Amino acid sequence: MSDDNYLSDEDYAKEISESRIVINTQTQPERIQLKGRVCQVLSCGSFLLEQKNRESDRFLTGMGVETWETSTI
């Protein structure tokens, strides 16, 4: 499709591989999940900064992923 604004799978993998840091957030705070992007970033060898949640703690501990927590005021 000539009008589509999406990257091909190959271009997407290239962009991730060339990124120094990839930041992954929870788009809906009430829905705790481990997104597919996490696996994509790690398989490309890029550094992942993940928003801390129980799923990321469960699966990513010891994998060299850094997490951060948001505070609610």
ChimeraX commands (.cxc) that place a marker at each C-alpha (Angstrom):
marker #1 position 0.00,0.00,0.00 radius 0.5
marker #1 position 1.55,3.25,-1.07 radius 0.5
marker #1 position -0.36,5.40,1.43 radius 0.5
marker #1 position 0.39,3.35,4.51 radius 0.5
marker #1 position 2.57,4.85,7.24 radius 0.5
marker #1 position 3.76,1.57,8.74 radius 0.5
marker #1 position 7.24,0.13,8.63 radius 0.5
marker #1 position 7.84,-3.26,7.10 radius 0.5
marker #1 position 8.90,-5.98,9.54 radius 0.5
marker #1 position 12.47,-5.67,8.29 radius 0.5
marker #1 position 12.53,-1.88,8.68 radius 0.5
marker #1 position 10.96,-2.13,12.14 radius 0.5
marker #1 position 13.64,-4.61,13.28 radius 0.5
marker #1 position 16.34,-2.36,11.79 radius 0.5
marker #1 position 15.00,0.70,13.64 radius 0.5
marker #1 position 14.95,-1.18,16.94 radius 0.5
marker #1 position 18.43,-2.62,16.36 radius 0.5
marker #1 position 19.83,0.84,15.64 radius 0.5
marker #1 position 18.19,2.38,18.73 radius 0.5
marker #1 position 20.34,2.83,21.81 radius 0.5
marker #1 position 17.39,2.91,24.20 radius 0.5
marker #1 position 13.80,1.78,23.73 radius 0.5
marker #1 position 11.24,2.96,26.29 radius 0.5
marker #1 position 8.20,0.81,26.91 radius 0.5
marker #1 position 5.21,2.13,28.87 radius 0.5
marker #1 position 1.89,0.78,30.06 radius 0.5
marker #1 position -0.72,2.53,27.93 radius 0.5
marker #1 position -3.54,1.60,30.29 radius 0.5
marker #1 position -2.45,1.52,33.94 radius 0.5
marker #1 position -5.26,-0.81,34.99 radius 0.5
marker #1 position -4.21,-3.42,32.42 radius 0.5
marker #1 position -0.91,-4.94,33.53 radius 0.5
marker #1 position 0.78,-6.71,30.65 radius 0.5
marker #1 position 4.06,-7.67,29.08 radius 0.5
marker #1 position 3.89,-6.35,25.52 radius 0.5
marker #1 position 5.29,-8.07,22.46 radius 0.5
marker #1 position 7.56,-5.06,21.99 radius 0.5
marker #1 position 9.57,-6.27,24.99 radius 0.5
marker #1 position 10.54,-9.48,23.19 radius 0.5
marker #1 position 11.18,-7.61,19.95 radius 0.5
marker #1 position 13.55,-5.14,21.62 radius 0.5
marker #1 position 15.44,-7.79,23.55 radius 0.5
marker #1 position 15.81,-10.02,20.49 radius 0.5
marker #1 position 17.30,-7.07,18.57 radius 0.5
marker #1 position 19.87,-6.48,21.33 radius 0.5
marker #1 position 18.72,-2.96,22.23 radius 0.5
marker #1 position 18.55,-1.56,25.76 radius 0.5
marker #1 position 15.03,-1.64,27.21 radius 0.5
marker #1 position 13.71,0.81,29.77 radius 0.5
marker #1 position 10.45,-0.76,30.98 radius 0.5
marker #1 position 7.73,0.75,33.13 radius 0.5
marker #1 position 7.71,-1.43,36.24 radius 0.5
marker #1 position 4.75,-3.77,36.69 radius 0.5
marker #1 position 4.24,-7.26,38.10 radius 0.5
marker #1 position 4.49,-8.92,34.69 radius 0.5
marker #1 position 7.79,-7.25,33.84 radius 0.5
marker #1 position 9.10,-8.22,37.30 radius 0.5
marker #1 position 8.00,-11.80,36.74 radius 0.5
marker #1 position 9.55,-12.30,33.32 radius 0.5
marker #1 position 12.42,-9.82,33.03 radius 0.5
marker #1 position 14.28,-10.09,36.34 radius 0.5
marker #1 position 17.94,-10.87,35.63 radius 0.5
marker #1 position 17.74,-10.04,31.92 radius 0.5
marker #1 position 19.50,-6.67,32.07 radius 0.5
marker #1 position 16.29,-4.67,31.68 radius 0.5
marker #1 position 15.99,-1.46,33.68 radius 0.5
marker #1 position 12.61,-0.47,35.07 radius 0.5
marker #1 position 11.12,2.70,36.49 radius 0.5
marker #1 position 8.04,3.32,38.56 radius 0.5
marker #1 position 5.58,6.15,38.24 radius 0.5
marker #1 position 4.35,7.75,41.39 radius 0.5
marker #1 position 0.77,8.71,41.94 radius 0.5
marker #1 position 0.17,11.92,43.80 radius 0.5
marker link #1:1,2 radius 0.2
marker link #1:2,3 radius 0.2
marker link #1:3,4 radius 0.2
marker link #1:4,5 radius 0.2
marker link #1:5,6 radius 0.2
marker link #1:6,7 radius 0.2
marker link #1:7,8 radius 0.2
marker link #1:8,9 radius 0.2
marker link #1:9,10 radius 0.2
marker link #1:10,11 radius 0.2
marker link #1:11,12 radius 0.2
marker link #1:12,13 radius 0.2
marker link #1:13,14 radius 0.2
marker link #1:14,15 radius 0.2
marker link #1:15,16 radius 0.2
marker link #1:16,17 radius 0.2
marker link #1:17,18 radius 0.2
marker link #1:18,19 radius 0.2
marker link #1:19,20 radius 0.2
marker link #1:20,21 radius 0.2
marker link #1:21,22 radius 0.2
marker link #1:22,23 radius 0.2
marker link #1:23,24 radius 0.2
marker link #1:24,25 radius 0.2
marker link #1:25,26 radius 0.2
marker link #1:26,27 radius 0.2
marker link #1:27,28 radius 0.2
marker link #1:28,29 radius 0.2
marker link #1:29,30 radius 0.2
marker link #1:30,31 radius 0.2
marker link #1:31,32 radius 0.2
marker link #1:32,33 radius 0.2
marker link #1:33,34 radius 0.2
marker link #1:34,35 radius 0.2
marker link #1:35,36 radius 0.2
marker link #1:36,37 radius 0.2
marker link #1:37,38 radius 0.2
marker link #1:38,39 radius 0.2
marker link #1:39,40 radius 0.2
marker link #1:40,41 radius 0.2
marker link #1:41,42 radius 0.2
marker link #1:42,43 radius 0.2
marker link #1:43,44 radius 0.2
marker link #1:44,45 radius 0.2
marker link #1:45,46 radius 0.2
marker link #1:46,47 radius 0.2
marker link #1:47,48 radius 0.2
marker link #1:48,49 radius 0.2
marker link #1:49,50 radius 0.2
marker link #1:50,51 radius 0.2
marker link #1:51,52 radius 0.2
marker link #1:52,53 radius 0.2
marker link #1:53,54 radius 0.2
marker link #1:54,55 radius 0.2
marker link #1:55,56 radius 0.2
marker link #1:56,57 radius 0.2
marker link #1:57,58 radius 0.2
marker link #1:58,59 radius 0.2
marker link #1:59,60 radius 0.2
marker link #1:60,61 radius 0.2
marker link #1:61,62 radius 0.2
marker link #1:62,63 radius 0.2
marker link #1:63,64 radius 0.2
marker link #1:64,65 radius 0.2
marker link #1:65,66 radius 0.2
marker link #1:66,67 radius 0.2
marker link #1:67,68 radius 0.2
marker link #1:68,69 radius 0.2
marker link #1:69,70 radius 0.2
marker link #1:70,71 radius 0.2
marker link #1:71,72 radius 0.2
marker link #1:72,73 radius 0.2
view
